[in-house]
Amino acid sequence: MWDARRQALEAFLAEKAGARSARIDDARLLSGGAIQENWLLSVSLTGGAHEGVLACVLRADAPSGVAVSHSRAQEFALLREAFAAGVTVPEPLWLGDASVLGRDFFVMRKARGTAAAHRLMKEPHLGGDRERLVERIGEEMARLHAIRPPVERLSFLPAPVRSPALQGVKEFRHFLDGHHTAFPALEWGLRWLERNAPETAQPVLTHRDFRTGNYMVDEAGLTAVLDWEFAAWSDPLEDLGWFCARCWRFGQLGKEAGGMGSREALFRGYERVSGRRLERDAVLYWEVYAHVRWAVIAVQQGERHVSGQEPSLELALTAHIVPEVELEILRMTGGRHA
């Protein structure tokens, strides 16, 4: 992408930074990002408030995306709101559009550390004290959930509904009804969710993909919460349930909070900052919801590969986790009656 667009991007960066000139010294595509592309840039700026070498990340549309994913302009607005609310996110710098790179994008300051889940599982020194890390993540969720509608700069978000759970069930069922393959276990999960759906007294801004792999840590602890493309007004327990879901523990099944620590540490941090006592059974509902939602997303990701829209081994392999997730849905709901 860079050979043809480097000059345009350098001019963009110089203008936004108020610099006399900008030179991209290095550009490296970061791993991951099945939905978006992330490029690590080292930029030399001459003049302006950012003079010197700026380490930043350019986040751009991937060649193919997921329909429910926010645009880059929308994700940039979400990042700005979270940053202003004190959530630990990379500082959002500048928003760009397709006139510069041929794709929409934004630039944010580079955060320290790594988000790679496989490293976090194998290198226990990363993140510092793991129980404290998980507690800190609970605190970050609580700060995020202090953002409540209406927020003018987030007017692009669909209006909150009385039951985000039932709204999600409706969307999942619509997709599965139109799909060429039947998934009886997912239909079972949908029915269970439908019969046990709570109403949400106070919708809040939720990340909706807050999990290990979507936050960064260094040796001392948390450095940034990433990937805001699915954020929405929803029930605050959706984020807690997603983080605790078995499908996001990366083999560390006994560490119920993201494969990193205890569920109680997560809840303790959340309760301290939010001032709200969490109902454990209520969080369990959203864990079941998380498994159904992830299974539907995995089917959609597989379709991107199978359809030829975006041939990708990563997308193809994602679809193969569906039976495992279906088994967990049955395990969680089989003995629980409406």
N, C-alpha and C positions, 0 to 999 in steps of 0.2 A: 504494500500500500504506500510505502514511503517514497520510493524513487520518483514517482510522478507528482506526489503531493507535498514533498518536503518543504519546498519554498513557500507554498500557501500556508502550511501549518506554522512555519517559522514567523511569517508575517502576522498571522493571527496571534501567536503567543506574545510577540513584541508589542502589538497594539494593546492587548488585554493587560499586560504587565506594566504598561507605560514605559517600556524600555526603548532605547534607540535601536537595538538589534537583538535578535534571538538566534542562537545556533543550536540545532539538535546534535549533540555529540554521540548519543547512543539511543537506540530504540530497540526494545526487546519484547517479544510477545510472551506474556505470562501464561503459565499452564492453567488448565481448567477453562471455565467460561464456555460451556456448551450453548449458552443462550446469548452471551455478550462476549466481546473481545476486550481484553485488557492489555495495554501496552505500557511498559515501564520506560519513561523518558528521562534522560539527563540533558538539561537545557542550560546553556550558558547565556545569561542575560546581561546586556550592557546598559546601564542606566536604570532608573526607576526604583520603586520600593523593593523589588525582588532581585536587585542586582547580585550577580554571582551565579553559582551553579544551583539550579532548581531541580530537585528530584521529585518527579510527579508521575501520576498514572493517567493515561488517556483511556477512557472507557467508551467504546464505540459499539454500534449495532453489529451483530454477527451477520453473516450472509443470510442465515435463516433464523427466525426467532419463534417464540411461543406467543400465541395471540393474546393471552392474558397478561403478558409482560408489559410494564410501563415503557413509554418512550424515554429516550435519554433526557429530554427536557423535563419530563415529569419526575424522573429519578433524581435529577439535579435539584429540583424544588424540594423533594422529600429529604434529601441529604442536608439541604440548607435548614429546614425546619428542625431536623434531629440535632444538627450541630448547635443551633440556637438554644435548644432545650437542654443542652449539656450532655447529650449522649456522645459517647466516645466514637466518633466517626472521622474518616479522613476529611480534612478541611476542603470544602468545595471551592474551587477557584473560578473557573470560567466555563461557560456553555458555548458550544459551537454547533454548526449545522452542516448540512450536506454540501453547501457551497464551498467549503474548505477541503473536505476529504472525500466527498462523494457519499458519506454516511453521517448521520447525526452522532454527536459525541459530547463529552464534557471532560474537563481536566480537574483532578483533585490532587492534593498533596500526598506524597507517598508516606505510608505508615511503616513503622518498624516491624520486623519479625516475619512470621509465616502464618498462613492460614491452612496449610496442607494437613488434612486430617490424618493421613498415614504417618506423617512425622510426629504429630501430637500423640498418637497412640504408641509410638516406638521410642520417643525421646522424652522421658518423664520430667526432665529439667525445664522443658519449654512450658511457659505459663506460670512458672513459680509454684507456690503452694496450690495444688489443684482444688482443694476445698474452698480456699479463698477466691480462686479464679471463678469457680462456679457461683459463689456468693456474689461476686462482682457482676457477673452476667445477669443475675437476678436484679441487682440494683439498676443496671442499664435498661433492662426491660421496663422497670417501674418508671424511670425517667421518660422513656419513650411514651409510655401509656398515660403520662400526664398531659399529652397533647390530645385535645378533644375537639370535635367539630362544634361550630364551623371554623375553618381556617381559610382565609381568602386565597392564599397562595397555593392551597391544595384543592381548589374548587374543581379540578379535573377528576378527583376521586368520586366514584359513585356514592350517592347519598347513603347514609347508614340505614340499615333495616332493623326491624324488631328482633329477628332471629337470623343472624349471619349463618348459623349452623344449617337451618332449613334452606337458606338461599344457596349455600354450597352444595347441599344434597341435590337440589333441583338442577344445578349446573352439571354435577357429576352424572346424574341420571340421563340428562339430555345427551351428553357425549356418549355414554355407553349404549343408549337406545339406538344411536345412529352408527354404531361401530359394527364392523363385519364379523366380529368374534364375540361370543357370549362369555361373561365372567360371573358365574353364579355366586361365587364367594363374595365378590364385590357388591352384587345385588343384595346379598344377605347383610353385609355391612351397612349399605345405604338404608335398608329398612330399619336396622337397629338404631342408626343415627336419627332417622326420622321419628321413630317412636319415643326416643329419649331426649329429643332436642330441647335445649334450654332457650329462654328468651334472654336477651342482653339488656340489662338495665341502663348501662352507660357505655356506648361504643367509644373506642379510643383508637388512636393510630397504632396499628400493629405492623410488625416487620413481615410476618408470614413466611419467612424462610430463615428464622434465627436458629442456627444449628452449628455444630462443629464443622468447620470447613468454610463458614461464612463470617468468621471473625478472626482477627489476627492477634498473635501473642508473641512476646519475646521471652527472655529468661525471667523477667520480673513479673509479667502478668499481661493483662489485656491491653492491646494498643489500638484496635479499631474494629468496629462492626461494619461489615461490608454487604453488598448486593441487596439493594432496596427495590428491585424491580417488581416485587409482588405486594408491596405494602398497601394497606387498605384500612378503612374504618371497620373494626370488627370487635369481637369479644376479646378482652385482654388475655383470657385463659388460652386462646388459640396459640399464642406464642409459647406459653409455658408447656402446653401439651405437645407441640411440635418439637421443642427442645428435648423433652423427655422420651419421645417415642423410641421404641426399640430399634426401628429401622435407621436411626441416626446415632447409634452407639458404636458403630464400626467395630463390632466384635467384643467390645468391653461391656458385656451385658449386665454385669453387676454394678456398674457405675451408671445409674439410671439417668443422670443429667448429662446428656450429650456424650456419654462414654468417658467423661472427665471426672465426675465426682458424684456426690450424693444429691438426691432429690431435695433432701432437707436443707442443704446448703443453698441451693437455688431459691427455695421458698423463703428461707431466712433473709436473704438479701432483698428479695422482692418485697417482703412484708415490712422490712425496716424502712425502706424508702417510700413505699406507697401508703403505708399506714393501714393496709387492708389485710385481714386474715383470710388465707386461702382455704377453700374447701377441697380436700384431697380428691373426693369422688367426682367433683365437678371438673377437675383437671383431667381425670381419667377419661371422661367423655371426649375431651379434645385430643387425647392420645389416640383413641380409636379413629376419630376424624382425621388425624394426621396420616394414619396408615392408609385410609381409603383415598385421601387426596394424593398422597405420594404414588400409590398404585396407578391412579388415573393419569398423573403426570408422566409416569414411566411408560405407560401405553402410548401416550401422545409423543413422547420422545422417540420411541421405537418406530412410530409411523413416519417421523421425519426421515429416518434412514430407509425404511422399506419402500416408501413412496418414490425414492430417488431425489427428493427435494434437497437433502443434505446427507450424502453417504458418509457415515461416521461409525467407526468401531465403538466409540464411547456411547453413542446413542443406541446402537444395536444391543450392546451389553446391558444398558439400563433397563431395557424391556424385559430382560431375563430375570430380574429380581421380583417380578410380579407374583409368581407362585409363593415365594417365601413371605411376601407381605400379606397375601391372602390367608396363608396359614396363621399368621399372627392375628389377623382380624378375627378369624374363627376362634382362636384360643382366648382372645380378650372378651368376646361377646357370647360365647356358647353357653356359659352358665349364668348369664346376667339377663334377667327378665325386665320387660318394660313395666 
